[in-house]
Amino acid sequence: MKRAERQYALVDLLRGARRPWSAARLAAEFEVSSRTIERDISSLQLAGVPIYADHGAKGGYLILREYSLPPLNLSAAESLAVLAGLGLLESSPYEGAARRARAKIAAVMAEEHRDSVAEMLGMIQVIEPAPPADGSVPVGMLSDVVTARRVVRLTYRGAGGSPDQPVTTVRDVETMGLLRADDTWLMVGWCRLRAAIRGFRIGRIARLEILDEVPPPRDPSLLEADLARWPTRRLG
């Protein structure tokens, strides 16, 4: 049983349990080690599933009785689309939130769809883009950077120069959003070095510092005009 499948089954088991399940008993049920069960429970707790430990001689793990997510009424194809889409976001600036959302949605998926959706998900494979060069900023932190809406200082490796000696600049940028272009994520903002809108490939950001400065409001038409050169669409 794959890790994700085991975690879905673990949530189902604990939701229907009348008494606590110990880590050892859960390990025997799923034929894994107690340490693996502890890691699964920790991951589910981080995803927002309210699993708690009932201590004592007959203690173990339970899910809060008040925990009840409304049914989503999704078809198998819709469940597949949502879970696959969130899976693709796990290598994006939203990787942490996508992983947590995926666990929550899978936990409340209609029982009759579980096997078929798990089978179809297993048939989807992704060839990931080449990993960024050593020292690049972790992709998962970029959504927080944009949400902060402050000035950031980038050490940025440009396209010029040689692979061994790329042209590197330090720029103060007023973050304005994120852009997906083909298989690349870019952070978009007002570059003070160039006094213009610029997009920065995340894999080329060698260092990023969030400054205390709150940038002045920028005319949104500047970004709209820049994006008008490309066939873009909004997600919301």
C-alpha positions as CSV (number, residue, x, y, z in Angstrom):
1,M,0.0,0.0,0.0
2,K,1.3,3.4,-1.0
3,R,1.9,6.1,1.7
4,A,-1.0,8.3,0.5
5,E,-3.4,5.3,0.3
6,R,-2.4,4.2,3.8
7,Q,-3.0,7.7,5.2
8,Y,-6.5,7.8,3.6
9,A,-7.3,4.4,5.1
10,L,-5.9,5.5,8.4
11,V,-8.2,8.5,8.5
12,D,-11.2,6.3,7.6
13,L,-10.3,3.8,10.3
14,L,-9.9,6.5,13.1
15,R,-13.1,8.3,12.0
16,G,-15.1,5.2,12.6
17,A,-13.3,4.0,15.7
18,R,-15.2,3.9,19.0
19,R,-12.0,3.4,21.1
20,P,-8.4,4.7,20.7
21,W,-6.0,2.8,18.5
22,S,-2.4,2.5,19.7
23,A,0.5,3.0,17.3
24,A,1.4,-0.7,17.7
25,R,-2.1,-1.8,16.8
26,L,-2.2,0.5,13.8
27,A,1.2,-0.7,12.7
28,A,0.0,-4.3,12.8
29,E,-3.2,-3.4,10.9
30,F,-1.3,-1.7,8.1
31,E,1.7,-4.0,8.2
32,V,4.2,-1.3,8.8
33,S,6.4,-0.1,11.7
34,S,5.1,2.0,14.6
35,R,7.6,4.7,13.5
36,T,5.9,4.8,10.1
37,I,2.5,5.2,11.7
38,E,3.8,8.0,13.9
39,R,5.1,9.8,10.8
40,D,1.8,9.3,9.0
41,I,-0.1,10.7,11.9
42,S,2.2,13.7,12.2
43,S,1.7,14.4,8.4
44,L,-2.1,14.2,8.8
45,Q,-2.0,16.5,11.8
46,L,0.0,19.0,9.8
47,A,-2.6,18.7,7.0
48,G,-5.3,19.8,9.5
49,V,-6.8,16.4,10.4
50,P,-7.6,16.7,14.1
51,I,-6.0,13.4,15.3
52,Y,-5.2,13.5,19.0
53,A,-3.5,11.1,21.5
54,D,-5.6,9.7,24.3
55,H,-3.0,8.9,27.0
56,G,-3.2,6.0,29.5
57,A,-3.1,2.3,29.7
58,K,-5.8,1.9,27.1
59,G,-4.9,5.1,25.2
60,G,-4.1,5.6,21.5
61,Y,-5.1,7.8,18.6
62,L,-8.6,9.2,17.9
63,I,-10.2,11.8,15.7
64,L,-12.2,14.5,17.3
65,R,-15.9,13.6,17.3
66,E,-16.7,17.1,16.1
67,Y,-14.5,16.6,13.0
68,S,-16.8,16.3,10.0
69,L,-16.1,17.8,6.6
70,P,-19.1,18.2,4.3
71,P,-19.3,15.8,1.4
72,L,-18.0,17.4,-1.8
73,N,-20.4,15.5,-4.1
74,L,-17.6,15.1,-6.7
75,S,-17.7,12.5,-9.4
76,A,-14.8,10.1,-9.8
77,A,-13.5,12.2,-12.7
78,E,-13.8,15.4,-10.8
79,S,-12.1,13.9,-7.7
80,L,-9.3,12.7,-10.0
81,A,-8.9,16.2,-11.6
82,V,-8.8,18.0,-8.2
83,L,-6.3,15.5,-6.7
84,A,-4.1,15.4,-9.8
85,G,-4.1,19.2,-10.0
86,L,-3.1,19.5,-6.4
87,G,-0.4,16.9,-7.0
88,L,1.1,19.0,-9.8
89,L,1.2,22.0,-7.5
90,E,3.5,20.0,-5.1
91,S,6.5,21.2,-7.2
92,S,5.3,24.8,-7.2
93,P,5.4,27.9,-4.9
94,Y,2.2,26.4,-3.3
95,E,3.6,23.0,-2.5
96,G,2.9,23.0,1.2
97,A,-0.7,24.2,0.9
98,A,-1.3,21.8,-2.0
99,R,-0.1,18.8,0.0
100,R,-2.3,19.7,3.0
101,A,-5.4,20.4,0.7
102,R,-4.8,17.1,-1.1
103,A,-4.9,15.1,2.2
104,K,-8.1,16.9,3.3
105,I,-9.9,16.3,0.0
106,A,-8.8,12.7,-0.2
107,A,-10.1,12.1,3.4
108,V,-13.7,13.1,2.5
109,M,-13.8,11.6,-1.0
110,A,-16.8,9.4,-1.7
111,E,-16.0,5.8,-0.7
112,E,-17.2,4.3,-4.0
113,H,-14.7,6.4,-5.9
114,R,-11.6,5.7,-3.8
115,D,-10.3,2.6,-5.6
116,S,-10.8,3.9,-9.1
117,V,-9.4,7.3,-8.4
118,A,-6.3,5.8,-6.6
119,E,-5.8,3.5,-9.7
120,M,-6.1,6.4,-12.1
121,L,-3.7,8.6,-10.1
122,G,-1.2,5.7,-10.1
123,M,-1.3,5.9,-14.0
124,I,-0.3,9.6,-14.0
125,Q,3.4,10.3,-14.0
126,V,5.2,13.7,-14.2
127,I,8.7,14.3,-15.6
128,E,9.8,17.1,-13.3
129,P,11.9,20.0,-14.6
130,A,15.6,19.9,-13.9
131,P,16.3,20.7,-10.3
132,P,17.6,24.3,-9.7
133,A,21.3,24.9,-9.2
134,D,22.7,24.5,-5.7
135,G,22.0,27.5,-3.5
136,S,18.7,28.4,-5.2
137,V,15.8,29.6,-3.1
138,P,13.4,26.7,-2.2
139,V,10.4,27.0,-4.6
140,G,7.9,26.5,-1.8
141,M,8.7,29.8,0.0
142,L,7.8,32.0,-3.0
143,S,4.0,32.1,-2.3
144,D,4.8,33.5,1.2
145,V,7.2,36.0,-0.3
146,V,4.5,37.3,-2.6
147,T,1.8,37.3,0.1
148,A,4.1,39.4,2.3
149,R,3.9,42.3,-0.3
150,R,7.1,43.8,0.7
151,V,10.3,44.7,-1.1
152,V,12.6,41.8,-1.6
153,R,16.3,41.8,-2.4
154,L,17.3,39.2,-5.0
155,T,20.7,37.8,-5.9
156,Y,19.8,36.8,-9.4
157,R,21.7,34.7,-12.0
158,G,21.0,36.1,-15.4
159,A,20.9,34.3,-18.8
160,G,24.2,35.8,-19.9
161,G,27.8,34.6,-19.2
162,S,28.9,31.0,-19.0
163,P,27.4,28.2,-16.9
164,D,30.5,28.4,-14.6
165,Q,30.4,32.2,-14.4
166,P,26.8,33.4,-14.9
167,V,26.1,37.2,-14.8
168,T,24.8,37.8,-11.3
169,T,23.0,41.0,-10.1
170,V,21.5,42.2,-6.9
171,R,18.1,43.8,-7.3
172,D,15.4,45.2,-5.0
173,V,12.0,44.1,-6.3
174,E,8.5,45.1,-5.3
175,T,6.7,41.7,-5.6
176,M,3.4,41.8,-7.6
177,G,2.5,38.1,-8.3
178,L,3.5,34.8,-9.7
179,L,3.6,33.7,-13.3
180,R,3.6,30.2,-14.8
181,A,5.3,30.0,-18.2
182,D,5.5,26.5,-19.8
183,D,7.2,24.5,-17.1
184,T,8.7,27.4,-15.3
185,W,7.5,29.6,-12.4
186,L,8.4,33.2,-12.3
187,M,8.1,35.9,-9.6
188,V,6.8,39.1,-11.2
189,G,7.5,42.5,-9.7
190,W,8.7,46.1,-10.2
191,C,12.5,45.9,-10.5
192,R,14.1,49.0,-9.1
193,L,17.4,48.3,-10.9
194,R,15.6,48.4,-14.3
195,A,12.8,50.7,-13.3
196,A,10.3,48.4,-15.0
197,I,8.2,45.2,-14.6
198,R,10.3,42.1,-14.7
199,G,9.8,38.4,-14.3
200,F,12.4,36.4,-12.4
201,R,12.8,32.7,-13.0
202,I,12.6,31.0,-9.6
203,G,15.4,28.6,-10.4
204,R,17.8,31.5,-11.0
205,I,17.2,33.2,-7.7
206,A,20.3,32.4,-5.7
207,R,19.4,34.4,-2.6
208,L,16.3,36.2,-1.4
209,E,15.9,38.6,1.5
210,I,12.5,40.0,2.6
211,L,13.1,43.6,3.6
212,D,11.1,45.6,6.1
213,E,10.1,48.2,3.6
214,V,6.5,48.3,2.4
215,P,6.5,49.4,-1.2
216,P,4.4,52.3,-2.5
217,P,1.2,51.4,-4.5
218,R,2.0,50.7,-8.2
219,D,-0.5,51.4,-10.9
220,P,-1.9,47.9,-11.8
221,S,-2.1,48.9,-15.4
222,L,1.7,48.6,-15.6
223,L,1.5,44.9,-14.9
224,E,-1.5,44.5,-17.2
225,A,0.3,46.2,-20.0
226,D,3.3,44.0,-19.6
227,L,1.3,40.8,-19.5
228,A,-0.7,41.9,-22.5
229,R,2.2,40.8,-24.7
230,W,1.5,37.1,-23.8
231,P,-1.6,34.9,-24.0
232,T,-2.2,34.7,-20.2
233,R,-5.2,33.8,-18.2
234,R,-6.1,34.4,-14.5
235,L,-6.9,31.5,-12.2
236,G,-9.4,33.5,-10.2
